[in-house]
Amino acid sequence: MFDLIFPPLCFACESVLTQGEQGICTICRHELPQTNYHIQNPNPVERLFLGRVALKKAVSFLKFEDHNRVQHLLHELKYHGQETIGTYLGHWFGSIISECEFFDPIDGIIPVPVSKKRLKQRGYNQVLKFAQALAEKLNCPCIDTILLKSKEVTSQVKLSSSERSKVLSGTFTASTSSDFDFFSNILLVDDLITTGATIEACANTLHEAGYYQINVASIAFRV
């Protein structure tokens, strides 16, 4: 009865889902712009970080452009509490990269954190469900207590890559606890990569804490 009054809608296009469809409709599942970076060597995400921070491998699932369906998905995930989107995309992308063995065996996944203030306002970290779903597919733990965001920063939308890097310097802290010594090959996960400044700041913080083998994955990459 509930579905008759409030039928489930596609996360991407908001059309009514038909019987057998879950989360994203069949049309969107075929038409969402996948990057296929997992079959490119090197790929645009990896080239973005060359000379900036040492990464083993990096990849993104979808192509982000202004006003496309990927932007809508991330907006719903980040601002409208639709955490199920992260789980759905994480399982989908996790299946792809596990089947092609893009990464060497991952020991643990670390989601890019949000500040305590942002977490209180929003109620959740929009990256966490995606990271947890990836962890299920890659058969490794997801731990969100290793990397923390210790201070809030102002909006970076209009800043250049170098300006963002300066703003984010010293923003993150990483645990050096021996409890995480088994994390020799880690996967750092974010929702959207644009200039790469956030990933760069997080990876540098992790390197300083002794996490030397870092891979990166994100839901989307701005093309």
C-alpha positions, 0 to 999 in steps of 0.5 A: 500500500505504501508503494502505491501511494509513494512509489519508489523513484530512481535516484538518478532521474526520479522516474518511478521504478518498475517491478524488479528495479532497485535504486536506479532504473534500467535506463539510468543504469545503462546511461550513467556515464561510467569513466572506465578508468579501471581499464586505462593505464594511467588514467586521468585520476592518476595523472591528476596526482602525478608530482603532487602525492605518491599513490599506487593506483587511483580510479573514479566510477562516474563522470561528473558534469554540471547538471548531469545525472551524476551531479543529481545523485551526489546532491541527493546523497550529500544534502538530502539524506539519501545514504542508500545511494552510496551503498548502491553505487559502492556495491556496483563499483565494488563488483567491477573493480574486484572482478578486474582486480584493479587494486592489489589486495586492500587491507582496509578502506578509509573514507575521507572524513567530515568535520564534527561540525559538519557531521552534526549538521548533516547527521552523516558522512556522505562517503561512509556508506559508499566506502562500507559497500566497497569494503564488502566487495573487496573483503576488507574492513572500513574504518572511519576512525583512522583519519579525522578532520580536525577543523572546518574550512570555508567553501573552496568552490571558487578556489584554484587547486593551489589555493585549496591545498593551502586552505586544507593544509593541517586540516586532517589528522591520522591515528598512529595506533598500533591497532592499525599496523595491518593496514599496509595497503589502504584505499582512501575513498571520497565522493567527488574528485575535482582539483584533487586537493582534498585527497592530496591533503588526506594522503599526505597526512596518512603518509606522515602517520606511516601509511605509505601504500595508498590507493584512491577511489571515488564515486565521481570525477569532474571531467 
